[in-house]
Amino acid sequence: MSNRTQLSRRCGPGARPAGGFTLVEALVALVVLSIGLLGIAALYVETLRASRTSLYRTQAVTLATDLADRMRANRNPANAYDCGDPCLAANGGNAIAVADLTDWLALIGAQLPGGAGGVTYTAAGAATPGAYVIEVEWTEVGQADPVAYQIRVEI
């Protein structure tokens, strides 16, 4: 049988032409594509959330080490930054410590959402030096409890 005869049998009267997509196939492809795009969008949103969290943590570390550097520069007296909240000269802080803590707390409030900071001092013992614990807290979106970062500075 020749090719011409085969073609005429396939395309003869009552035969369905082969080729093209049906409407159902096109809709299934559209659904699969939509699900894939939704997955990509969810991944993008999660990436943005992780990036924001990373930024806040980096800012908290930078702010805590900034105050630690200020404490190392102002060692006289050693407990000058243990002066309450707000820091007052009457509570043991010198003028530099009062200014440093006031500026530092303002920076935390401006750079971190719900940001707060605190400083505690442990006096020197026979075998241990005096030490400050600097704490920075902020609230993350979607979390009930605040996130905290602490650093210990020995003076």
N, C-alpha and C positions, 0 to 999 in steps of 0.2 A: 504494500500500500504506500502510496507516495505521501509526501508531506502535505500536499495540497488537499488530498482527500481527508487527512486527519484534521486539518484546520476547518474544513467545511463541516465535519461532523460535530466538532466542539462548538462552533459558532452558528450552528443551524437553528432552525425554528425550535423554540421551547428550551433552548440551552441558555444558561446564565453566563454572561460574560465574566471572566475572571479578571480581577484587578481592582485596586482602590480599597479604601477603608470603609467599614460600615460605621454608622453613627455610634453604636455601642463600643466599638474599638476605640474610637476617638474620645469618648467620654471616659473610658477606663484609663487611657493615657493621660488625660487631663487630671483625673483624680490622683494618679501616681505622682505626677509632676507637682500637684498642689501639696501633697503630703511631704515630699522632699523639700519644697520651699518653706513649709512651716517648720521643719526640722532645722533648716539653716537659720531661720529667724530666731528660733529658740536658742540656738548655739550662740548667735550674735548677742542676744540679750544677756546670756550668762557670762559671756566674755566682758561685756560692759560692767556687770556687777562685780566680777573679780578684779577688774582694773580699778574700779572705785575703791574697793577694799584695800587693795595694794597701795593706792595713793594715800589713804588715811593712815595706814600703818607706817609708811615711809615718813609722813609728816610728823607722826607721834614720836618716832625715833629721833628725827632731826630736832624737834622741840626739846625732848628730854636731854639730849646731848648738848644742846645750846645752853641750857641752864647748868649742866654739869661743868661746862667750860667757864661759865660765869662764876661758879662757886670756886673753881680752882684759882681763878684770877683774884678773888676776894676772900682770902683765908683768915682775915683778922677781924673779929674773933672767929674761931672755927665753927661756932654754932650760930653764926649771924643769920642764916636762912631758916632757922627754927624759930620763927617769929609770928606764927599764927596766920589766919586767913581772914581778912587781909593782913599782910605783913606790916607791923608797926614798930617803930624804933623803941617805943616803950616796952615792947615784949622781947627785946634783945637784938633786934635787927639794926644794922648800921644803915646809913643813908644809901649806900650802893646796893645792899641786899633788898631794901624796900623798893628801890627803883627797878632792880632786876626782876623781882617777883611780880611786881605790878605789870611790867611790860610782858613778861612771860605768860601770865594768866590771860592777858588781853590777846596775845597771839594764839593761844590755844582756843579761846572762844571764837576767834575770827577764822581759823583754819580748819577746825574740826567740828562736825555737827554735834551739838550737845557737849562740847568739850569742856573738861574740867581738869584741874591739876592739883597736886598736893605734894608736900615735902615733909618728911619726918627725919629726925636726927637721933642717932644713937651715940651717946657719949663714949669717949675712948675708955677702954678698960686696961688692965695690966698687960694683956697680951694682944689686944686688938686696937686698931686705930679708930678714931671717930668716923662715923659713916652716915651719909644721907641716903635715903631712898626716895627717888623722884618717881612720881606716878602720874601718868597721863591717861585720862578716860575719855571715851567718846561713844556715841550711839551709832550702830550700823542700821541701815534700812532693813526692816524685816526681822530684827532681833529684839527681844524684850530686855535682855540684860546688856548693860554697857560693856564695851571691850576695853581692856586696860593694858598698858605697857608700863613696866617698871625697870628702873636702872638703879644700881647701887654705886655710890661714889664715896670712896674712902678719902678722908682728909687727913 
